[in-house]
């Protein structure tokens, strides 16, 4: 929820955040905005905006520190219960920072849904740091490059991508690469040379799947993208 002066996020408290910490707002359609915490007053963080931009719906917020986030919200539990009832094949869990999140999702699904696959989305540096334990508990790993690039230097994201794909290959679980795989094809019928090279490089590294998003959800050439 966003107003002119406030952005509301799902945190229990801000006790681990100190002035100078970086906060990142990532939006798949509008890029990302970086902020620097200046003052913490109760449940309010006053920030200095470091670059301007737009915030659309479903934007995500990530921190450079481990804040006391709610692992699974009541809304999440309702969604998981629905998935269990409908026997959904895959559940994608966003912003997984630790294996406990994946384990809690499995517990909520129950034993009768043991064939449902839980996919952990790695979207910030904390998830990268704990990648080994997350891989141990997940059925597949999704590497969200746009979210990672909103927090980490772009040149490091490709190294992290290669590292996670390699770890998944050695463990024998699928790795998924997203988003912006064919970003230019949202408006153009053919991909750029850079996108072709990017996809080829990921295949050579051993990635198992590419997940298209804007290309097929909003783009003009969804069939050509596939």
C-alpha positions as CSV (number, residue, x, y, z in Angstrom):
1,X,0.0,0.0,0.0
2,X,1.4,3.4,-1.0
3,X,0.5,7.0,-0.4
4,X,2.2,10.2,-1.5
5,X,4.5,10.2,1.6
6,X,4.4,6.6,2.9
7,X,5.1,3.0,1.7
8,X,3.6,0.3,4.0
9,X,5.5,-3.0,4.2
10,X,5.0,-6.3,6.0
11,X,7.5,-6.1,8.9
12,X,7.0,-6.8,12.6
13,X,9.5,-4.3,13.7
14,X,12.6,-2.3,12.5
15,X,14.9,-3.2,15.4
16,X,17.6,-4.5,13.1
17,X,17.6,-1.5,10.8
18,X,20.0,1.4,11.5
19,X,20.6,4.8,9.7
20,X,22.5,4.2,6.5
21,X,21.0,0.8,5.7
22,X,19.8,0.4,2.1
23,X,16.2,-0.3,1.1
24,X,15.3,-1.4,-2.4
25,X,11.9,-1.3,-4.1
26,X,11.8,-3.5,-7.2
27,X,9.1,-3.4,-9.8
28,X,9.3,-5.7,-12.8
29,X,7.7,-3.1,-15.1
30,X,9.2,0.1,-13.8
31,X,12.7,-0.9,-12.6
32,X,13.8,-0.2,-9.1
33,X,14.3,2.6,-6.6
34,X,17.0,2.7,-3.9
35,X,16.5,4.4,-0.5
36,X,18.8,5.1,2.4
37,X,17.4,4.9,5.9
38,X,17.9,8.2,7.8
39,X,15.9,7.9,11.0
40,X,13.9,5.2,12.6
41,X,10.9,6.3,14.8
42,X,8.8,3.4,16.0
43,X,7.4,1.6,13.0
44,X,8.4,4.4,10.6
45,X,11.7,4.6,8.7
46,X,12.4,8.1,7.2
47,X,14.4,7.6,4.1
48,X,16.4,9.5,1.5
49,X,15.4,8.5,-2.0
50,X,18.6,7.9,-4.1
51,X,17.0,7.7,-7.5
52,X,13.5,8.6,-8.8
53,X,11.2,6.2,-10.5
54,X,7.7,4.7,-10.6
55,X,6.1,2.2,-8.2
56,X,3.5,-0.1,-9.7
57,X,1.3,-2.8,-8.2
58,X,3.0,-5.9,-6.7
59,X,6.3,-4.1,-6.2
60,X,8.6,-5.8,-3.7
61,X,10.7,-4.4,-1.0
62,X,14.1,-5.8,0.1
63,X,16.6,-4.8,2.7
64,X,20.4,-5.1,3.0
65,X,19.8,-6.4,6.6
66,X,17.8,-9.2,8.0
67,X,14.7,-7.5,9.3
68,X,12.1,-9.3,11.4
69,X,9.8,-10.2,8.6
70,X,6.7,-12.4,8.9
71,X,7.6,-15.7,7.3
72,X,4.1,-16.7,6.3
73,X,1.3,-14.2,6.6
74,X,-2.4,-15.1,7.1
75,X,-3.0,-14.3,3.5
76,X,-0.2,-16.6,2.5
77,X,-1.8,-19.4,4.6
78,X,-5.1,-19.0,2.9
79,X,-3.4,-19.2,-0.5
80,X,-1.5,-22.3,0.5
81,X,-4.7,-23.9,1.8
82,X,-6.4,-23.2,-1.6
83,X,-3.4,-24.7,-3.4
84,X,-3.6,-27.8,-1.3
85,X,-7.3,-28.2,-1.9
86,X,-6.9,-27.8,-5.7
87,X,-3.8,-30.0,-5.9
88,X,-1.8,-27.3,-7.6
89,X,1.4,-28.8,-9.2
90,X,3.8,-26.0,-8.2
91,X,4.0,-23.4,-5.4
92,X,6.4,-20.5,-6.0
93,X,7.5,-19.0,-2.7
94,X,8.8,-15.4,-3.1
95,X,11.7,-13.9,-1.3
96,X,12.9,-17.0,0.4
97,X,15.7,-16.1,2.8
98,X,16.0,-19.3,4.8
99,X,15.0,-22.9,4.7
100,X,12.5,-22.4,7.5
101,X,10.2,-20.7,5.0
102,X,10.1,-23.7,2.7
103,X,9.6,-26.1,5.6
104,X,6.7,-24.1,6.9
105,X,5.1,-24.1,3.5
106,X,5.4,-27.9,3.4
107,X,3.9,-28.2,6.9
108,X,1.0,-26.1,5.9
109,X,0.4,-28.2,2.7
110,X,0.3,-31.4,4.8
111,X,1.4,-34.9,4.0
112,X,-1.5,-35.6,1.6
113,X,0.1,-33.1,-0.8
114,X,3.6,-34.5,-0.7
115,X,3.7,-34.6,-4.5
116,X,3.2,-30.9,-4.8
117,X,6.5,-29.1,-5.7
118,X,7.8,-26.1,-3.7
119,X,9.9,-23.7,-5.7
120,X,12.0,-21.2,-3.7
121,X,12.5,-17.8,-5.4
122,X,15.9,-16.2,-4.6
123,X,15.4,-12.5,-4.7
124,X,17.9,-10.9,-2.3
125,X,21.3,-11.3,-0.8
126,X,20.1,-13.1,2.3
127,X,18.6,-15.8,0.2
128,X,21.9,-16.0,-1.7
129,X,23.8,-16.3,1.5
130,X,21.6,-19.2,2.7
131,X,21.3,-20.8,-0.7
132,X,22.8,-24.2,0.3
133,X,20.2,-24.8,3.0
134,X,17.4,-23.5,0.8
135,X,18.4,-25.9,-2.0
136,X,18.4,-28.8,0.5
137,X,14.7,-28.1,1.3
138,X,13.3,-27.0,-2.1
139,X,12.2,-28.9,-5.1
140,X,13.5,-26.2,-7.5
141,X,15.1,-22.8,-7.3
142,X,14.0,-19.7,-9.2
143,X,16.7,-17.1,-9.7
144,X,15.0,-13.7,-9.9
145,X,17.6,-11.5,-11.6
146,X,15.7,-8.2,-11.6
147,X,15.1,-8.4,-7.8
148,X,18.7,-9.4,-7.2
149,X,19.9,-6.5,-9.4
150,X,17.9,-4.0,-7.4
151,X,20.1,-4.8,-4.4
152,X,23.4,-6.1,-5.8
153,X,25.7,-4.7,-8.4
154,X,24.6,-6.0,-11.9
155,X,28.1,-7.6,-12.5
156,X,27.7,-9.7,-9.4
157,X,24.2,-11.0,-10.4
158,X,25.5,-13.0,-13.3
159,X,28.2,-14.6,-11.1
160,X,25.5,-15.5,-8.5
161,X,23.3,-16.9,-11.3
162,X,26.1,-19.2,-12.4
163,X,26.9,-20.3,-8.8
164,X,23.2,-21.2,-8.1
165,X,22.8,-23.1,-11.3
166,X,25.9,-25.0,-10.6
167,X,24.8,-25.9,-7.0
168,X,21.4,-27.0,-8.3
169,X,23.0,-29.2,-11.0
170,X,25.2,-30.9,-8.4
171,X,22.2,-31.4,-6.1
172,X,20.0,-32.7,-8.9
173,X,17.2,-30.2,-8.6
174,X,15.9,-27.8,-11.4
175,X,17.0,-24.2,-11.7
176,X,14.7,-21.6,-13.2
177,X,15.8,-18.3,-14.6
178,X,13.6,-15.2,-14.6
179,X,12.5,-12.5,-15.4
180,X,13.4,-10.3,-18.4
181,X,14.7,-13.2,-20.4
182,X,13.3,-11.7,-23.6
183,X,12.4,-8.2,-22.3
184,X,12.7,-6.5,-25.8
185,X,10.1,-8.9,-27.2
186,X,7.4,-7.2,-25.1
187,X,7.4,-4.7,-27.9
188,X,9.5,-6.2,-30.7
189,X,8.9,-9.5,-32.6
190,X,12.6,-10.6,-32.4
191,X,15.0,-10.7,-29.4
192,X,18.2,-8.7,-29.2
193,X,21.6,-10.2,-29.7
194,X,22.4,-9.7,-26.1
195,X,19.3,-11.7,-25.1
196,X,20.2,-14.5,-27.4
197,X,23.7,-14.6,-25.9
198,X,22.3,-14.5,-22.4
199,X,20.0,-17.4,-23.0
200,X,22.8,-19.4,-24.7
201,X,25.1,-18.7,-21.8
202,X,22.5,-19.9,-19.2
203,X,21.8,-23.1,-21.2
204,X,25.6,-23.8,-21.4
205,X,25.7,-23.4,-17.6
206,X,23.0,-26.0,-17.2
207,X,19.8,-24.0,-16.4
208,X,16.7,-26.2,-16.7
209,X,14.0,-23.6,-17.3
210,X,13.3,-20.0,-18.4
211,X,10.2,-18.3,-16.9
212,X,8.7,-15.6,-19.1
213,X,6.7,-12.9,-17.4
214,X,6.1,-9.5,-19.1
215,X,6.9,-11.0,-22.5
216,X,3.7,-13.2,-22.3
217,X,1.6,-11.5,-19.7
218,X,1.7,-8.0,-21.2
219,X,3.8,-8.2,-24.4
220,X,2.7,-7.8,-28.0
221,X,4.4,-11.1,-29.1
222,X,3.7,-13.8,-26.5
223,X,3.7,-16.7,-29.0
224,X,6.9,-15.6,-30.7
225,X,8.5,-15.2,-27.3
226,X,7.7,-18.8,-26.4
